[in-house]
Amino acid sequence: MSGEAAREPIDTPNMEEPVDTKVAVVLLEDLLVWQKANAAAFLVSGIAGGARLVGEAYVDASGNRYLPMLRQPILIYTADSSGIRRAYERAMAREVEQLSIFTRELFSTPHDAANRAAVAAVPAVELDLVGIALRADRKTVDKVLDKLRPHP
């Protein structure tokens, strides 16, 4: 890895152009710290899979190459269960295409297939949401997150 030239992503965005979207994560306020970190990491990994979101690789002055990161800030909010449900419903009503969810059951599943099976077993209205993440145009994100407060 050391000394390798940084490779550009296939769909490299212009790093100097303004970002016209927002990325936001909403977490259940009463989760334990490790649960918040775990849920946030999984939620953002779903968002990161979107096109044109990941910037260029980082390279330090010694030539060591590091993975690229999202090229825009991630806003973190907290809410009670009804606040997360309200944000989820608003995102669904606005047909937000880049939406990831994390349900309470996922804290106890052992792998990705079990995670998907746990979600597939529950109708949308019964999902026990402990977190959501979304990426959409700024106005849509603002409307979805209306009345939520940033994580302290």
matplotlib code that plots the C-alpha trace (Angstrom):
import matplotlib.pyplot as plt

x = [0.0, 2.8, 4.0, 1.1, -0.5, -4.0, -6.6, -9.6, -13.1, -14.8, -17.4, -15.2, -17.3, -15.9, -14.6, -14.9, -18.6, -21.1, -23.0, -26.7, -27.8, -27.7, -26.9, -28.5, -28.7, -31.4, -30.8, -33.1, -32.1, -32.1, -29.7, -26.5, -23.4, -22.1, -25.5, -25.6, -22.1, -23.0, -26.3, -24.7, -21.9, -24.3, -26.7, -24.1, -22.6, -25.9, -25.8, -22.1, -23.0, -24.6, -23.0, -20.8, -20.7, -17.2, -14.4, -10.8, -8.4, -6.3, -2.5, -0.2, 3.1, 4.9, 2.9, 0.6, -2.8, -6.0, -9.6, -11.7, -14.6, -17.9, -17.3, -20.0, -20.9, -23.2, -25.8, -26.6, -30.0, -31.7, -35.3, -37.7, -39.5, -42.3, -39.8, -38.0, -41.2, -42.4, -39.2, -39.4, -43.0, -42.1, -39.2, -41.4, -44.2, -41.6, -40.2, -36.7, -34.7, -31.6, -33.0, -31.4, -33.0, -31.8, -34.2, -33.8, -33.6, -30.4, -28.4, -28.8, -28.4, -25.1, -24.6, -26.0, -28.4, -29.9, -30.2, -32.1, -34.3, -35.1, -36.3, -38.2, -40.2, -41.8, -44.3, -43.2, -45.7, -44.4, -40.6, -39.0, -36.8, -33.9, -32.2, -32.6, -30.2, -31.2, -29.7, -31.8, -31.9, -31.5, -35.2, -36.5, -34.1, -35.1, -38.8, -38.2, -36.3, -38.5, -38.7, -35.9, -32.9, -29.2, -27.4, -25.9]
y = [0.0, 2.4, 4.4, 3.3, 6.0, 6.8, 5.4, 7.5, 6.2, 5.2, 7.9, 10.7, 13.8, 17.3, 17.8, 21.6, 21.7, 22.5, 19.6, 19.9, 17.1, 16.3, 13.1, 12.6, 9.9, 9.7, 7.5, 6.5, 8.8, 6.1, 3.6, 2.7, 4.4, 1.3, 0.7, 4.3, 3.8, 0.4, 1.6, 4.8, 2.8, 0.3, 3.1, 5.2, 2.2, 1.9, 5.5, 5.3, 2.8, 5.6, 7.0, 10.1, 10.2, 8.9, 11.3, 10.5, 8.4, 10.1, 10.0, 11.2, 12.9, 9.5, 8.1, 5.9, 5.5, 5.5, 4.7, 7.6, 8.9, 10.5, 13.9, 15.7, 16.1, 13.7, 15.3, 13.3, 13.7, 11.9, 11.3, 9.2, 6.3, 8.4, 10.9, 8.2, 6.8, 10.2, 10.8, 7.4, 7.9, 11.4, 9.9, 7.1, 9.6, 11.8, 8.6, 9.1, 6.6, 6.6, 5.5, 2.9, 1.5, -0.2, -2.1, -3.2, -6.9, -6.2, -5.9, -9.6, -11.0, -12.7, -11.7, -9.8, -12.5, -12.8, -8.9, -8.9, -11.9, -10.0, -7.0, -9.0, -10.8, -7.6, -5.3, -1.7, -0.4, -2.8, -2.2, -1.4, 1.4, 2.5, 4.4, 5.7, 7.4, 9.2, 11.2, 13.5, 17.1, 19.6, 20.7, 17.1, 16.2, 19.4, 18.4, 14.8, 15.9, 18.8, 19.1, 16.7, 18.0, 17.4, 14.8, 16.5]
z = [0.0, 0.9, -2.1, -4.4, -6.5, -5.4, -7.8, -8.7, -8.3, -11.6, -11.2, -9.8, -8.8, -9.1, -5.6, -5.9, -7.0, -4.3, -2.9, -3.5, -1.2, 2.5, 4.3, 7.7, 10.3, 12.9, 16.0, 18.9, 21.7, 24.4, 22.7, 24.5, 23.1, 21.4, 19.8, 18.4, 17.0, 15.5, 14.0, 12.6, 10.9, 9.3, 8.2, 6.6, 4.8, 2.9, 1.9, 0.9, -1.8, -3.8, -6.9, -6.7, -2.9, -2.2, -2.8, -3.7, -1.7, 1.0, 0.7, 3.4, 2.9, 3.3, 0.3, 2.4, 0.8, 2.7, 1.7, 0.4, 2.5, 1.8, 0.4, 2.3, 6.0, 7.7, 10.0, 13.1, 14.9, 17.8, 18.3, 20.4, 18.7, 17.4, 16.0, 14.1, 12.8, 11.7, 9.8, 8.2, 7.1, 5.7, 3.8, 2.4, 1.5, -0.4, -2.1, -0.9, -2.9, -0.7, 2.7, 5.0, 8.1, 11.3, 13.4, 17.0, 15.9, 14.0, 17.2, 17.7, 14.2, 13.3, 9.6, 6.6, 5.4, 8.9, 9.0, 5.7, 6.9, 10.1, 8.2, 5.6, 8.3, 9.5, 7.6, 7.3, 9.8, 12.5, 12.0, 15.3, 14.0, 16.0, 13.2, 9.7, 7.3, 4.1, 1.3, -0.8, -2.0, 0.8, 1.0, 1.1, 4.0, 5.8, 5.5, 6.5, 9.6, 10.6, 14.4, 15.1, 17.1, 16.4, 18.5, 21.5]

ax = plt.figure().add_subplot(projection="3d")
ax.plot(x, y, z, "-o")
ax.set_aspect("equal")
plt.show()
